[in-house]
Amino acid sequence: MATDSAMFASSRRRQSPSLEAFLSPVDLSDVPLLRTLSSTSSEIVSCFSNARFSFQRRNTRSLIRKVQVIAVLLQHLAPESSLDPTAVLCFKELYLLLHHSKFLLRYCAHSSKLWLLLQSPSLSSFFHDLSKDYSTLLDVLLPAESLCLNDDVREQVQLLHMQHYVDDNNDETLRNRLYSFLDEFENGSVPNSEELSFFFFEKLGIKDPTSYRDEIEFLEEKIKTYGCDLEPTRSVINGFVDITRYVMFLLFKIEDSNEIKKQRKGLISEEIENTFTTLPKDFICSISLNIMNDPVVIVSTGQTYDRSSIARWIHQEGRSTCPKTGQKLVDLSFVPNLALRHLTTLWCQVNGLSHDSPPPKESLPKVFQTRASTEANKAAISILVRNLAHGSELAAGEIRVLTRTVTETRTLIVEAGAIPYLRSLLKSENAVAQENAVASIFNLSIDEANRSLIMEEHDCLEPIMSVLVSGLTMRAKEIATAALYTLSSVHDYKKTIANADGCIESLALVLRNGTVRGKKDAVYALHSLWLHPDNCSLVVKRGGVSALVGALGEESVAEKVACVLGVMATESLGAESIGREETVVTGLMELMRCGRPLGKEKAIATLLQLCTLGGAVVTEKVVKTPALAVLTRKLLLTGTDRAKRKAVSLSKVCKGCDQKTQR
């Protein structure tokens, strides 16, 4: 209660005028003051007399009645009245009370029904406090002789003054019943569907799908906005969100309403943008592109990688170079980076993320899931999956939204058996259904535990590849690209995915023709597939390297592409195939000229790597580029520490080539 009161008071203070706002700039004494008060009170009466209040009806009617009587009082005061100091002070206080009344009435008129019911005790307290403030004001104001009120008006004001505040018990009864449904879910049982539906439909008056979505959106916004400063707690409010969603599915046929389209459009816009949680780049392993679970430092080069990734790189794949620097590893041992491990652990705990997953594409506040939320979600998901089983293409849209916005439902949706039905929709001739299905599978694949179910138990690779190769929309192809990226984070699946017909070629097409978000996912996917040694030649032969080099000209992905090319160039095959591309040197040079500091660093590191392992022809191509010397000197002065080191090394390479030429 105290927290909620503070929150409401804070909101009220933000909308209240400062003392200077009504004392200094405007003359609110005598006649101007009375006119301002009369205008304000009339505005309140006009705006709220016919407003529909779902809850706090008795309190809102009583407050509006008070303001009506005060408006009458103000209208009957003579314009030329000379007010004594006591009356002026009271009317200035009245100005504040009217403003607070207006805010409170607007709050009750425009908030969601569930929110008002949950806040019923606090709101009642605010109305009670405001009623006492009016009574105190009238105690002082009525005896003032300068008012010159006629008998009728004075009688109305006195009757108003004699009214006592009375709680509206009906709101509290409804609130208790709402909590009883939450308690039933919390105890592991689903409430009687008829009673639950009747309560929401008849008692709360929430009677159409749009209204249910508005209620859900309003409560979710409160969770995001106020975080831990909520009463009831975020977990309790989240439970009511999940119950409301269940009742919506229970009452109404799943349909493609305007609200669903609006929600889907918002998701698509969000997916198109780069919506990764802001993640420190030092927490990401440059081999797996995942958050490091067990960071270790290579003794030879001082570079940090995730233990499992670098162990696979060295021991299973037989590589003996550093993935970042390309240096020959004289000492193959590595030691734990305990400081970084501590930091990544803390960061993941704060942001509610798993160490071993790619950075997620949602930034939602982490809310502790109560049993009530879990049980309500299970009940809602069972309805959706039943609809999927009966061929409802629209149910896939609801699952897409749910797996995107409520991450905890992913496991429940898989357990409910949704994957086979989503799999069948991947080959739908309905573009929206296909897109929703592949997006749902992508969202499910973000959770590592689901990847084997998608790839092995339900064999979804072939239909996902079908969407990537010949999907009905470019957006569907891009989402399939993202799904393949997350699935390929499992090392054993990299080779299977790369060998699928049309995989590399289609990823290259997305990289050339997709949106910014699609291009980025294609870069990640090609990089992930390259990390399996058996895939390198496939990526070269099927146009993956050519597409990456071509993307250096795309400002939105050039930096990421340079990073991936740098990793590829640590292998002779990669360096030679990259070096054969006509535009690679000019693309990297352009990034050195116009890129951000990190992009410049990646560009010069890749150029050095090409000179080291790409052979004499590639080295000559790099060294003979006219602007190289100027850009290298500039990086020596203004680049990052790593860029400066690479610039020194590249300068030595250039000098060595010049000496050979002179001989």
Number of C-alpha atoms within 10 A of each C-alpha: 13 9 14 17 18 13 16 17 13 12 12 16 12 10 12 14 13 11 9 9 10 15 12 9 8 11 11 19 18 18 17 13 18 23 16 15 24 18 14 18 27 18 14 21 20 13 13 17 13 8 16 12 18 19 22 23 15 14 21 22 16 19 20 20 15 21 24 18 19 22 20 16 19 22 17 14 17 13 13 8 13 14 19 13 13 12 21 18 15 16 21 17 14 19 21 17 18 19 18 18 23 21 17 19 22 16 15 21 19 13 15 19 21 24 17 21 21 21 17 19 17 18 22 18 14 19 21 16 13 18 22 15 15 19 17 13 19 18 13 13 18 16 10 17 11 16 20 13 17 11 9 10 18 16 12 15 18 14 11 19 19 9 12 12 15 11 16 15 11 12 20 16 11 18 18 14 14 19 14 13 21 23 16 15 22 18 12 13 14 18 16 10 13 10 11 20 20 14 17 19 16 10 11 16 13 20 15 12 21 15 16 20 18 15 22 22 14 17 21 17 12 15 22 14 12 12 14 14 15 20 18 15 15 24 20 19 23 22 25 25 23 22 24 23 21 24 21 24 19 18 18 11 11 20 15 13 11 10 15 19 12 11 16 17 12 12 16 13 12 14 18 16 14 14 15 13 14 9 14 10 10 13 23 22 20 21 18 24 21 20 27 28 21 22 28 24 19 21 15 15 19 12 15 25 30 26 21 14 21 26 18 15 20 17 11 11 14 11 18 18 18 21 22 23 19 23 15 15 16 11 11 17 13 20 13 16 17 13 9 18 18 12 12 23 18 12 16 14 13 11 15 15 17 18 19 17 19 21 20 16 17 16 13 16 15 18 19 15 14 14 17 26 25 20 24 27 24 20 21 21 27 20 18 26 23 16 18 23 16 11 15 18 24 20 26 29 26 22 27 23 18 19 22 23 16 15 18 18 20 22 14 19 23 18 14 16 16 22 25 16 20 28 23 15 24 28 20 18 11 12 17 16 22 26 27 26 32 30 30 28 29 26 26 27 24 24 20 17 11 19 22 15 15 21 17 11 11 12 15 19 21 15 18 25 23 17 25 30 21 14 23 18 14 18 22 26 27 30 29 31 33 28 27 30 26 25 27 26 22 14 16 11 19 23 18 14 21 24 15 12 13 16 22 27 18 21 29 26 19 25 28 17 12 19 17 19 21 28 27 22 26 31 28 23 24 28 27 25 27 25 23 19 17 15 20 21 15 18 23 18 13 16 16 27 27 20 23 27 23 20 24 26 18 16 13 15 19 26 24 20 28 28 22 24 28 27 25 27 30 26 22 16 16 23 25 20 20 25 25 15 14 13 16 23 25 16 20 26 23 18 25 24 19 11 18 13 17 17 22 25 26 29 31 29 30 28 28 24 27 30 25 20 20 24 14 14 12 22 21 14 14 23 21 13 12 9 13 21 15 11 17 23 15 15 24 18 12 12 21 15 13 16 24 21 17 26 26 16 15 24 19 12 17 19 13 11 16 14 9 8 8 6 5
